[in-house]
Amino acid sequence: MGGDLVEAFADLESVASACRKLLAENSWRLADSDIVDVTRCLHRVESTVRRCRSRR
């Protein structure tokens, strides 16, 4: 289960890195798909943490 959490955080970091790059290139408005990707990754991290806690 710990591997799932690490993978979820890695995915979130990847998406966040892509968004940071866009912002650094003066793209002040993120595309809806970028926002959906970040939201999806955040929900994945949250659900993985909940599963880890419930198995304690």
PDB file of N, H, CA, C and O in Angstrom:
ATOM      1  N   MET A   1       0.829  -1.190   0.000  1.00  0.00           N
ATOM      2  CA  MET A   1       0.000   0.000   0.000  1.00  0.00           C
ATOM      3  C   MET A   1       0.874   1.255   0.000  1.00  0.00           C
ATOM      4  O   MET A   1       0.499   2.263  -0.599  1.00  0.00           O
ATOM      5  N   GLY A   2       2.031   1.209   0.661  1.00  0.00           N
ATOM      6  H   GLY A   2       2.336   0.390   1.147  1.00  0.00           H
ATOM      7  CA  GLY A   2       2.919   2.366   0.683  1.00  0.00           C
ATOM      8  C   GLY A   2       3.409   2.742  -0.698  1.00  0.00           C
ATOM      9  O   GLY A   2       3.606   3.919  -0.999  1.00  0.00           O
ATOM     10  N   GLY A   3       3.608   1.724  -1.548  1.00  0.00           N
ATOM     11  H   GLY A   3       3.448   0.768  -1.303  1.00  0.00           H
ATOM     12  CA  GLY A   3       4.027   1.988  -2.920  1.00  0.00           C
ATOM     13  C   GLY A   3       2.972   2.751  -3.697  1.00  0.00           C
ATOM     14  O   GLY A   3       3.294   3.598  -4.529  1.00  0.00           O
ATOM     15  N   ASP A   4       1.699   2.445  -3.421  1.00  0.00           N
ATOM     16  H   ASP A   4       1.437   1.756  -2.745  1.00  0.00           H
ATOM     17  CA  ASP A   4       0.603   3.165  -4.082  1.00  0.00           C
ATOM     18  C   ASP A   4       0.628   4.643  -3.715  1.00  0.00           C
ATOM     19  O   ASP A   4       0.388   5.507  -4.559  1.00  0.00           O
ATOM     20  N   LEU A   5       0.916   4.923  -2.462  1.00  0.00           N
ATOM     21  H   LEU A   5       1.110   4.222  -1.777  1.00  0.00           H
ATOM     22  CA  LEU A   5       0.955   6.310  -2.005  1.00  0.00           C
ATOM     23  C   LEU A   5       2.131   7.049  -2.642  1.00  0.00           C
ATOM     24  O   LEU A   5       1.990   8.194  -3.072  1.00  0.00           O
ATOM     25  N   VAL A   6       3.269   6.405  -2.701  1.00  0.00           N
ATOM     26  H   VAL A   6       3.383   5.475  -2.352  1.00  0.00           H
ATOM     27  CA  VAL A   6       4.443   7.017  -3.338  1.00  0.00           C
ATOM     28  C   VAL A   6       4.155   7.299  -4.806  1.00  0.00           C
ATOM     29  O   VAL A   6       4.497   8.363  -5.323  1.00  0.00           O
ATOM     30  N   GLU A   7       3.528   6.344  -5.469  1.00  0.00           N
ATOM     31  H   GLU A   7       3.250   5.480  -5.049  1.00  0.00           H
ATOM     32  CA  GLU A   7       3.178   6.520  -6.881  1.00  0.00           C
ATOM     33  C   GLU A   7       2.176   7.662  -7.069  1.00  0.00           C
ATOM     34  O   GLU A   7       2.292   8.441  -8.016  1.00  0.00           O
ATOM     35  N   ALA A   8       1.205   7.761  -6.179  1.00  0.00           N
ATOM     36  H   ALA A   8       1.111   7.128  -5.411  1.00  0.00           H
ATOM     37  CA  ALA A   8       0.212   8.831  -6.265  1.00  0.00           C
ATOM     38  C   ALA A   8       0.869  10.199  -6.082  1.00  0.00           C
ATOM     39  O   ALA A   8       0.552  11.145  -6.802  1.00  0.00           O
ATOM     40  N   PHE A   9       1.786  10.301  -5.116  1.00  0.00           N
ATOM     41  H   PHE A   9       2.044   9.532  -4.531  1.00  0.00           H
ATOM     42  CA  PHE A   9       2.493  11.567  -4.915  1.00  0.00           C
ATOM     43  C   PHE A   9       3.406  11.886  -6.099  1.00  0.00           C
ATOM     44  O   PHE A   9       3.553  13.051  -6.469  1.00  0.00           O
ATOM     45  N   ALA A  10       4.017  10.869  -6.693  1.00  0.00           N
ATOM     46  H   ALA A  10       3.897   9.923  -6.394  1.00  0.00           H
ATOM     47  CA  ALA A  10       4.870  11.092  -7.869  1.00  0.00           C
ATOM     48  C   ALA A  10       4.051  11.630  -9.035  1.00  0.00           C
ATOM     49  O   ALA A  10       4.498  12.528  -9.748  1.00  0.00           O
ATOM     50  N   ASP A  11       2.856  11.084  -9.232  1.00  0.00           N
ATOM     51  H   ASP A  11       2.493  10.354  -8.653  1.00  0.00           H
ATOM     52  CA  ASP A  11       1.976  11.583 -10.292  1.00  0.00           C
ATOM     53  C   ASP A  11       1.585  13.031 -10.033  1.00  0.00           C
ATOM     54  O   ASP A  11       1.570  13.851 -10.951  1.00  0.00           O
ATOM     55  N   LEU A  12       1.271  13.342  -8.784  1.00  0.00           N
ATOM     56  H   LEU A  12       1.283  12.676  -8.038  1.00  0.00           H
ATOM     57  CA  LEU A  12       0.905  14.710  -8.421  1.00  0.00           C
ATOM     58  C   LEU A  12       2.081  15.655  -8.668  1.00  0.00           C
ATOM     59  O   LEU A  12       1.894  16.751  -9.197  1.00  0.00           O
ATOM     60  N   GLU A  13       3.270  15.243  -8.294  1.00  0.00           N
ATOM     61  H   GLU A  13       3.422  14.353  -7.864  1.00  0.00           H
ATOM     62  CA  GLU A  13       4.456  16.076  -8.514  1.00  0.00           C
ATOM     63  C   GLU A  13       4.691  16.305 -10.003  1.00  0.00           C
ATOM     64  O   GLU A  13       5.070  17.403 -10.411  1.00  0.00           O
ATOM     65  N   SER A  14       4.472  15.289 -10.802  1.00  0.00           N
ATOM     66  H   SER A  14       4.164  14.397 -10.471  1.00  0.00           H
ATOM     67  CA  SER A  14       4.648  15.420 -12.251  1.00  0.00           C
ATOM     68  C   SER A  14       3.692  16.449 -12.841  1.00  0.00           C
ATOM     69  O   SER A  14       4.092  17.295 -13.641  1.00  0.00           O
ATOM     70  N   VAL A  15       2.440  16.371 -12.443  1.00  0.00           N
ATOM     71  H   VAL A  15       2.115  15.684 -11.793  1.00  0.00           H
ATOM     72  CA  VAL A  15       1.437  17.316 -12.942  1.00  0.00           C
ATOM     73  C   VAL A  15       1.738  18.723 -12.427  1.00  0.00           C
ATOM     74  O   VAL A  15       1.637  19.695 -13.176  1.00  0.00           O
ATOM     75  N   ALA A  16       2.106  18.831 -11.157  1.00  0.00           N
ATOM     76  H   ALA A  16       2.188  18.042 -10.549  1.00  0.00           H
ATOM     77  CA  ALA A  16       2.430  20.141 -10.586  1.00  0.00           C
ATOM     78  C   ALA A  16       3.643  20.747 -11.285  1.00  0.00           C
ATOM     79  O   ALA A  16       3.687  21.955 -11.517  1.00  0.00           O
ATOM     80  N   SER A  17       4.615  19.924 -11.616  1.00  0.00           N
ATOM     81  H   SER A  17       4.579  18.943 -11.427  1.00  0.00           H
ATOM     82  CA  SER A  17       5.801  20.398 -12.321  1.00  0.00           C
ATOM     83  C   SER A  17       5.441  20.949 -13.695  1.00  0.00           C
ATOM     84  O   SER A  17       5.962  21.985 -14.109  1.00  0.00           O
ATOM     85  N   ALA A  18       4.559  20.263 -14.394  1.00  0.00           N
ATOM     86  H   ALA A  18       4.136  19.421 -14.058  1.00  0.00           H
ATOM     87  CA  ALA A  18       4.117  20.730 -15.712  1.00  0.00           C
ATOM     88  C   ALA A  18       3.390  22.069 -15.593  1.00  0.00           C
ATOM     89  O   ALA A  18       3.564  22.953 -16.432  1.00  0.00           O
ATOM     90  N   CYS A  19       2.577  22.215 -14.552  1.00  0.00           N
ATOM     91  H   CYS A  19       2.435  21.497 -13.870  1.00  0.00           H
ATOM     92  CA  CYS A  19       1.861  23.479 -14.339  1.00  0.00           C
ATOM     93  C   CYS A  19       2.832  24.601 -13.984  1.00  0.00           C
ATOM     94  O   CYS A  19       2.681  25.727 -14.459  1.00  0.00           O
ATOM     95  N   ARG A  20       3.831  24.297 -13.148  1.00  0.00           N
ATOM     96  H   ARG A  20       3.954  23.383 -12.763  1.00  0.00           H
ATOM     97  CA  ARG A  20       4.839  25.309 -12.803  1.00  0.00           C
ATOM     98  C   ARG A  20       5.584  25.775 -14.048  1.00  0.00           C
ATOM     99  O   ARG A  20       5.876  26.961 -14.199  1.00  0.00           O
ATOM    100  N   LYS A  21       5.890  24.834 -14.936  1.00  0.00           N
ATOM    101  H   LYS A  21       5.653  23.870 -14.813  1.00  0.00           H
ATOM    102  CA  LYS A  21       6.587  25.174 -16.176  1.00  0.00           C
ATOM    103  C   LYS A  21       5.731  26.118 -17.024  1.00  0.00           C
ATOM    104  O   LYS A  21       6.241  27.100 -17.565  1.00  0.00           O
ATOM    105  N   LEU A  22       4.444  25.827 -17.140  1.00  0.00           N
ATOM    106  H   LEU A  22       4.030  25.029 -16.701  1.00  0.00           H
ATOM    107  CA  LEU A  22       3.552  26.704 -17.899  1.00  0.00           C
ATOM    108  C   LEU A  22       3.513  28.104 -17.299  1.00  0.00           C
ATOM    109  O   LEU A  22       3.559  29.101 -18.019  1.00  0.00           O
ATOM    110  N   LEU A  23       3.429  28.168 -15.981  1.00  0.00           N
ATOM    111  H   LEU A  23       3.392  27.358 -15.395  1.00  0.00           H
ATOM    112  CA  LEU A  23       3.384  29.469 -15.315  1.00  0.00           C
ATOM    113  C   LEU A  23       4.701  30.226 -15.483  1.00  0.00           C
ATOM    114  O   LEU A  23       4.699  31.449 -15.629  1.00  0.00           O
ATOM    115  N   ALA A  24       5.818  29.510 -15.462  1.00  0.00           N
ATOM    116  H   ALA A  24       5.819  28.517 -15.343  1.00  0.00           H
ATOM    117  CA  ALA A  24       7.123  30.142 -15.651  1.00  0.00           C
ATOM    118  C   ALA A  24       7.262  30.713 -17.062  1.00  0.00           C
ATOM    119  O   ALA A  24       7.992  31.680 -17.278  1.00  0.00           O
ATOM    120  N   GLU A  25       6.567  30.115 -18.008  1.00  0.00           N
ATOM    121  H   GLU A  25       5.973  29.330 -17.833  1.00  0.00           H
ATOM    122  CA  GLU A  25       6.599  30.587 -19.394  1.00  0.00           C
ATOM    123  C   GLU A  25       5.560  31.677 -19.632  1.00  0.00           C
ATOM    124  O   GLU A  25       5.206  31.981 -20.771  1.00  0.00           O
ATOM    125  N   ASN A  26       5.079  32.260 -18.534  1.00  0.00           N
ATOM    126  H   ASN A  26       5.367  32.014 -17.608  1.00  0.00           H
ATOM    127  CA  ASN A  26       4.097  33.347 -18.585  1.00  0.00           C
ATOM    128  C   ASN A  26       2.745  32.924 -19.141  1.00  0.00           C
ATOM    129  O   ASN A  26       2.012  33.749 -19.688  1.00  0.00           O
ATOM    130  N   SER A  27       2.416  31.673 -19.006  1.00  0.00           N
ATOM    131  H   SER A  27       3.011  31.003 -18.562  1.00  0.00           H
ATOM    132  CA  SER A  27       1.062  31.213 -19.329  1.00  0.00           C
ATOM    133  C   SER A  27       0.242  31.367 -18.058  1.00  0.00           C
ATOM    134  O   SER A  27       0.123  30.426 -17.274  1.00  0.00           O
ATOM    135  N   TRP A  28      -0.313  32.530 -17.856  1.00  0.00           N
ATOM    136  H   TRP A  28      -0.216  33.295 -18.493  1.00  0.00           H
ATOM    137  CA  TRP A  28      -0.983  32.829 -16.596  1.00  0.00           C
ATOM    138  C   TRP A  28      -2.317  32.132 -16.451  1.00  0.00           C
ATOM    139  O   TRP A  28      -2.905  32.117 -15.370  1.00  0.00           O
ATOM    140  N   ARG A  29      -2.789  31.561 -17.526  1.00  0.00           N
ATOM    141  H   ARG A  29      -2.312  31.574 -18.404  1.00  0.00           H
ATOM    142  CA  ARG A  29      -4.068  30.851 -17.455  1.00  0.00           C
ATOM    143  C   ARG A  29      -3.830  29.387 -17.809  1.00  0.00           C
ATOM    144  O   ARG A  29      -3.398  29.069 -18.917  1.00  0.00           O
ATOM    145  N   LEU A  30      -4.113  28.511 -16.870  1.00  0.00           N
ATOM    146  H   LEU A  30      -4.465  28.769 -15.970  1.00  0.00           H
ATOM    147  CA  LEU A  30      -3.972  27.081 -17.127  1.00  0.00           C
ATOM    148  C   LEU A  30      -5.188  26.580 -17.888  1.00  0.00           C
ATOM    149  O   LEU A  30      -6.304  27.062 -17.691  1.00  0.00           O
ATOM    150  N   ALA A  31      -4.961  25.622 -18.745  1.00  0.00           N
ATOM    151  H   ALA A  31      -4.054  25.231 -18.905  1.00  0.00           H
ATOM    152  CA  ALA A  31      -6.061  25.003 -19.482  1.00  0.00           C
ATOM    153  C   ALA A  31      -6.920  24.194 -18.514  1.00  0.00           C
ATOM    154  O   ALA A  31      -6.441  23.722 -17.483  1.00  0.00           O
ATOM    155  N   ASP A  32      -8.176  24.046 -18.858  1.00  0.00           N
ATOM    156  H   ASP A  32      -8.566  24.429 -19.696  1.00  0.00           H
ATOM    157  CA  ASP A  32      -9.083  23.251 -18.017  1.00  0.00           C
ATOM    158  C   ASP A  32      -8.547  21.842 -17.815  1.00  0.00           C
ATOM    159  O   ASP A  32      -8.691  21.274 -16.733  1.00  0.00           O
ATOM    160  N   SER A  33      -7.931  21.273 -18.842  1.00  0.00           N
ATOM    161  H   SER A  33      -7.814  21.734 -19.722  1.00  0.00           H
ATOM    162  CA  SER A  33      -7.404  19.908 -18.723  1.00  0.00           C
ATOM    163  C   SER A  33      -6.286  19.836 -17.687  1.00  0.00           C
ATOM    164  O   SER A  33      -6.156  18.826 -16.995  1.00  0.00           O
ATOM    165  N   ASP A  34      -5.474  20.894 -17.566  1.00  0.00           N
ATOM    166  H   ASP A  34      -5.580  21.714 -18.128  1.00  0.00           H
ATOM    167  CA  ASP A  34      -4.424  20.914 -16.545  1.00  0.00           C
ATOM    168  C   ASP A  34      -5.028  20.939 -15.149  1.00  0.00           C
ATOM    169  O   ASP A  34      -4.546  20.256 -14.245  1.00  0.00           O
ATOM    170  N   ILE A  35      -6.067  21.716 -14.977  1.00  0.00           N
ATOM    171  H   ILE A  35      -6.459  22.271 -15.711  1.00  0.00           H
ATOM    172  CA  ILE A  35      -6.738  21.795 -13.676  1.00  0.00           C
ATOM    173  C   ILE A  35      -7.388  20.462 -13.332  1.00  0.00           C
ATOM    174  O   ILE A  35      -7.341  20.027 -12.182  1.00  0.00           O
ATOM    175  N   VAL A  36      -7.990  19.816 -14.316  1.00  0.00           N
ATOM    176  H   VAL A  36      -8.028  20.170 -15.251  1.00  0.00           H
ATOM    177  CA  VAL A  36      -8.600  18.504 -14.100  1.00  0.00           C
ATOM    178  C   VAL A  36      -7.532  17.490 -13.711  1.00  0.00           C
ATOM    179  O   VAL A  36      -7.760  16.670 -12.822  1.00  0.00           O
ATOM    180  N   ASP A  37      -6.362  17.531 -14.366  1.00  0.00           N
ATOM    181  H   ASP A  37      -6.177  18.197 -15.088  1.00  0.00           H
ATOM    182  CA  ASP A  37      -5.278  16.604 -14.038  1.00  0.00           C
ATOM    183  C   ASP A  37      -4.817  16.783 -12.595  1.00  0.00           C
ATOM    184  O   ASP A  37      -4.633  15.801 -11.876  1.00  0.00           O
ATOM    185  N   VAL A  38      -4.630  18.023 -12.172  1.00  0.00           N
ATOM    186  H   VAL A  38      -4.780  18.821 -12.756  1.00  0.00           H
ATOM    187  CA  VAL A  38      -4.199  18.289 -10.797  1.00  0.00           C
ATOM    188  C   VAL A  38      -5.256  17.801  -9.811  1.00  0.00           C
ATOM    189  O   VAL A  38      -4.930  17.155  -8.816  1.00  0.00           O
ATOM    190  N   THR A  39      -6.515  18.109 -10.086  1.00  0.00           N
ATOM    191  H   THR A  39      -6.780  18.634 -10.895  1.00  0.00           H
ATOM    192  CA  THR A  39      -7.608  17.693  -9.206  1.00  0.00           C
ATOM    193  C   THR A  39      -7.689  16.179  -9.117  1.00  0.00           C
ATOM    194  O   THR A  39      -7.863  15.625  -8.031  1.00  0.00           O
ATOM    195  N   ARG A  40      -7.567  15.518 -10.237  1.00  0.00           N
ATOM    196  H   ARG A  40      -7.426  15.968 -11.119  1.00  0.00           H
ATOM    197  CA  ARG A  40      -7.618  14.054 -10.269  1.00  0.00           C
ATOM    198  C   ARG A  40      -6.480  13.460  -9.439  1.00  0.00           C
ATOM    199  O   ARG A  40      -6.693  12.504  -8.694  1.00  0.00           O
ATOM    200  N   CYS A  41      -5.281  14.016  -9.561  1.00  0.00           N
ATOM    201  H   CYS A  41      -5.108  14.793 -10.167  1.00  0.00           H
ATOM    202  CA  CYS A  41      -4.152  13.520  -8.784  1.00  0.00           C
ATOM    203  C   CYS A  41      -4.340  13.770  -7.295  1.00  0.00           C
ATOM    204  O   CYS A  41      -4.005  12.910  -6.480  1.00  0.00           O
ATOM    205  N   LEU A  42      -4.866  14.925  -6.927  1.00  0.00           N
ATOM    206  H   LEU A  42      -5.138  15.624  -7.589  1.00  0.00           H
ATOM    207  CA  LEU A  42      -5.129  15.206  -5.513  1.00  0.00           C
ATOM    208  C   LEU A  42      -6.139  14.226  -4.931  1.00  0.00           C
ATOM    209  O   LEU A  42      -5.969  13.753  -3.807  1.00  0.00           O
ATOM    210  N   HIS A  43      -7.178  13.922  -5.680  1.00  0.00           N
ATOM    211  H   HIS A  43      -7.316  14.307  -6.593  1.00  0.00           H
ATOM    212  CA  HIS A  43      -8.175  12.955  -5.212  1.00  0.00           C
ATOM    213  C   HIS A  43      -7.561  11.565  -5.080  1.00  0.00           C
ATOM    214  O   HIS A  43      -7.908  10.815  -4.168  1.00  0.00           O
ATOM    215  N   ARG A  44      -6.655  11.224  -5.983  1.00  0.00           N
ATOM    216  H   ARG A  44      -6.373  11.834  -6.723  1.00  0.00           H
ATOM    217  CA  ARG A  44      -5.999   9.916  -5.900  1.00  0.00           C
ATOM    218  C   ARG A  44      -5.146   9.826  -4.639  1.00  0.00           C
ATOM    219  O   ARG A  44      -5.169   8.809  -3.946  1.00  0.00           O
ATOM    220  N   VAL A  45      -4.396  10.883  -4.336  1.00  0.00           N
ATOM    221  H   VAL A  45      -4.378  11.710  -4.899  1.00  0.00           H
ATOM    222  CA  VAL A  45      -3.591  10.898  -3.113  1.00  0.00           C
ATOM    223  C   VAL A  45      -4.498  10.760  -1.895  1.00  0.00           C
ATOM    224  O   VAL A  45      -4.217   9.970  -0.994  1.00  0.00           O
ATOM    225  N   GLU A  46      -5.581  11.526  -1.870  1.00  0.00           N
ATOM    226  H   GLU A  46      -5.808  12.168  -2.603  1.00  0.00           H
ATOM    227  CA  GLU A  46      -6.510  11.490  -0.740  1.00  0.00           C
ATOM    228  C   GLU A  46      -7.100  10.098  -0.545  1.00  0.00           C
ATOM    229  O   GLU A  46      -7.143   9.603   0.582  1.00  0.00           O
ATOM    230  N   SER A  47      -7.549   9.464  -1.610  1.00  0.00           N
ATOM    231  H   SER A  47      -7.514   9.865  -2.525  1.00  0.00           H
ATOM    232  CA  SER A  47      -8.155   8.136  -1.471  1.00  0.00           C
ATOM    233  C   SER A  47      -7.120   7.094  -1.061  1.00  0.00           C
ATOM    234  O   SER A  47      -7.439   6.165  -0.319  1.00  0.00           O
ATOM    235  N   THR A  48      -5.888   7.237  -1.535  1.00  0.00           N
ATOM    236  H   THR A  48      -5.629   7.992  -2.138  1.00  0.00           H
ATOM    237  CA  THR A  48      -4.837   6.300  -1.149  1.00  0.00           C
ATOM    238  C   THR A  48      -4.505   6.445   0.326  1.00  0.00           C
ATOM    239  O   THR A  48      -4.311   5.445   1.017  1.00  0.00           O
ATOM    240  N   VAL A  49      -4.435   7.677   0.819  1.00  0.00           N
ATOM    241  H   VAL A  49      -4.592   8.489   0.258  1.00  0.00           H
ATOM    242  CA  VAL A  49      -4.174   7.912   2.246  1.00  0.00           C
ATOM    243  C   VAL A  49      -5.297   7.319   3.085  1.00  0.00           C
ATOM    244  O   VAL A  49      -5.037   6.699   4.116  1.00  0.00           O
ATOM    245  N   ARG A  50      -6.531   7.501   2.661  1.00  0.00           N
ATOM    246  H   ARG A  50      -6.742   8.005   1.823  1.00  0.00           H
ATOM    247  CA  ARG A  50      -7.663   6.937   3.413  1.00  0.00           C
ATOM    248  C   ARG A  50      -7.583   5.412   3.472  1.00  0.00           C
ATOM    249  O   ARG A  50      -7.843   4.813   4.516  1.00  0.00           O
ATOM    250  N   ARG A  51      -7.222   4.788   2.353  1.00  0.00           N
ATOM    251  H   ARG A  51      -7.011   5.274   1.505  1.00  0.00           H
ATOM    252  CA  ARG A  51      -7.090   3.322   2.346  1.00  0.00           C
ATOM    253  C   ARG A  51      -5.978   2.885   3.279  1.00  0.00           C
ATOM    254  O   ARG A  51      -6.125   1.893   3.993  1.00  0.00           O
ATOM    255  N   CYS A  52      -4.857   3.616   3.284  1.00  0.00           N
ATOM    256  H   CYS A  52      -4.737   4.421   2.704  1.00  0.00           H
ATOM    257  CA  CYS A  52      -3.741   3.272   4.174  1.00  0.00           C
ATOM    258  C   CYS A  52      -4.161   3.382   5.639  1.00  0.00           C
ATOM    259  O   CYS A  52      -3.825   2.522   6.453  1.00  0.00           O
ATOM    260  N   ARG A  53      -4.891   4.435   5.964  1.00  0.00           N
ATOM    261  H   ARG A  53      -5.164   5.133   5.303  1.00  0.00           H
ATOM    262  CA  ARG A  53      -5.339   4.632   7.350  1.00  0.00           C
ATOM    263  C   ARG A  53      -6.335   3.567   7.777  1.00  0.00           C
ATOM    264  O   ARG A  53      -6.312   3.126   8.926  1.00  0.00           O
ATOM    265  N   SER A  54      -7.199   3.152   6.879  1.00  0.00           N
ATOM    266  H   SER A  54      -7.218   3.510   5.946  1.00  0.00           H
ATOM    267  CA  SER A  54      -8.224   2.171   7.244  1.00  0.00           C
ATOM    268  C   SER A  54      -7.637   0.778   7.450  1.00  0.00           C
ATOM    269  O   SER A  54      -8.276  -0.072   8.071  1.00  0.00           O
ATOM    270  N   ARG A  55      -6.448   0.535   6.949  1.00  0.00           N
ATOM    271  H   ARG A  55      -5.929   1.225   6.445  1.00  0.00           H
ATOM    272  CA  ARG A  55      -5.819  -0.786   7.089  1.00  0.00           C
ATOM    273  C   ARG A  55      -4.922  -0.880   8.308  1.00  0.00           C
ATOM    274  O   ARG A  55      -4.323  -1.926   8.558  1.00  0.00           O
ATOM    275  N   ARG A  56      -4.821   0.191   9.064  1.00  0.00           N
ATOM    276  H   ARG A  56      -5.308   1.041   8.861  1.00  0.00           H
ATOM    277  CA  ARG A  56      -3.978   0.164  10.277  1.00  0.00           C
ATOM    278  C   ARG A  56      -4.587  -0.687  11.330  1.00  0.00           C
ATOM    279  O   ARG A  56      -4.021  -0.827  12.414  1.00  0.00           O
TER     280      ARG A  56
END
